[in-house]
Amino acid sequence: MSSTSTIFTPFSEEELIPKEEKLEVVKKGKTFSIGVPKETCLSEKRTCLIPDAVQILVNNGHRVIVESGAGEGSHYSDLLYSEAGAEITNDPKVAFSQDVILKINPPTLEEIEYLRPLTYLISALQINLRDKEYFTQLASKKVNAIAFEFILDEYKQLSLVRLIGEIAGCVSVMYASELLAMSNGLLLGGITGVRPTEVVILGAGIVGEFATKAAIGLGASVKIFDNSLSKLRRLHTLVDSRVPTSIIDPKELTKALRRADVVIGALPRLNLPPVVTEDMVMKMKKGSVIIDITIDNGKVIETSELTSTEKPYILKHGVLHCGLPNLTSRMPRTTTKAISNFFLSYLLGYDEEGGFENMLIHKSEIKQSLYMYKGRHTKQLICNKFDLPYHDINLLIF
């Protein structure tokens, strides 16, 4: 065989890395503590654990420390958490100094100072809203950081992203309905003898799927755009082929936008240009509504801007633009329940494996969810964007 021949192997490069022999894995005791701090930014109302989940975790031998008021936005009082077995603290430093920190939004620079070395921080990352200082300061604390956006399940699916995406898709259509009624008095949907409103959805992923189902349920006329034929085919099958789909062709898209009453942007555009240009927006009907759901992962619409709960929309070229990065916070109780269900199973899995370190060794999907390990940056995507030193997680943990 010549030296240039390609050798085919069923194993991945990661699987071929030599591993030490493991004679026995000694389980660590269930003594780790979980901190649930109160959210302080983006008018956040969601939290990561509901009282029922706290009760199960406490019954399994864990300590749960909840900062006072952490559940108020989701209508869970301190009393409910206390009765479930949580310890309530008024000091955010106490909540942030536990073994595992569960947060919705990433910690602020001030909150990072409260973290202890080797702590496991689990939160959203919202990479488009971060700067280099966030990562360098977090690295200086030598913590292990996991982002919602990177959490994989055993089937290599982004399970938590999917869960939040399902809610975001439904909420986007319901909120668009409110904005449309306010901007030009139209009912989102279809009524006997009245032309149904036109909804354009950009993105045929999970968010696009649930937005489509919600819009169809209200009786709207829906059109979906995506550059993935397989995603379009899948969605076409799910909605019984009742919805026209199209590849993102500028001419076809411009035509659809001119007729649209509502545009839902559900297409992550990290480090990519927007799909809808300012010129396309200028041709849209006055009083129409744009909701850019994935704005924290890059703009789908060129004219969209980050907005807040206090000022949820802006008006540009006569079109209402909503760019809430935490849109599901409008339905905080449902979202909190969904996130809590996920983390309950996630943390109970921690028990079965005998700690996070063992989980990282045995489960590659858990390993790949880290973007920082003991202060080292382990996600190529983040390192490229912020010019940070990259470390291959498979060489740090094996």
C-alpha angles and dihedrals in degrees: 000000000000120000091242094059116118115240112216117212132174090219127091121233089252092054091052094059107109113252130202118249113260113210097176138353110217111210116231117227120265093255103121121122128222122212121204108188124194113260112247106179141061090021086279117192100173126092134188104241133040120209093256090058090047090054092053092048092048090048087054091058102264130129116231118195114192123189112233111266095017092125100037095097089057091044096254113131128213087247092060091051092046092050088050089058102264122140111235119215132183091202116086089200089066093050091049095048097068128108094254123028118200114197137158098213123036114265118267119243088261092051092049087065089063093059122105122223116271092018116147109235114194117185144117115285105200089195095197090062096049130089133203093262091064092059096042093049092046090049091052089061090056093228133156110238128195122187124211087227092062102042109122128190126216089276091056090250123141090240100176093043088053092049094051090040091058090056093041091054093053094042093049092060094044092049091045086055090056093047093046092052089050097045101046108353096252123148111228103234140033131299128185110278094006124099111250118245117260118240123189116196119195108204130037097211126107095295091047091047095054093041088053093050092048093048093047089048089057091049099251124149106246134197123184129206128192137145092227113086091192092056091047091049091049093050091045088057094045094055095043094253091287095126126072113234131194143182111247099273110164093220094049092042093051090051092051093046092053089060096038124113093182131026120192116196108206101153118106109228102184107172089350130110119256118271096218113057127210089250090058091050091051089059093054124104117273111255094025119135133236122192113187101195098175095049091125088061097045134301121285091185118047094218097048120110135191109270134188136227089253091053104020099172143028130203119236125168088349092301124117111234121197117189104170109160090199100043092151087063085080086073097037100161096052092044093047091051091050094047091044092053089054096048093046091061090040093055094042086054086057087062095050093053094044099246141336094283090059091045089054091052097045103035118053092190090061090047092053092053091068118097092177130031118189089334096313119121109239105173116088091200092059094042092053093048097048100028095244129154110266125220122189107236090212090063092048096047121032 
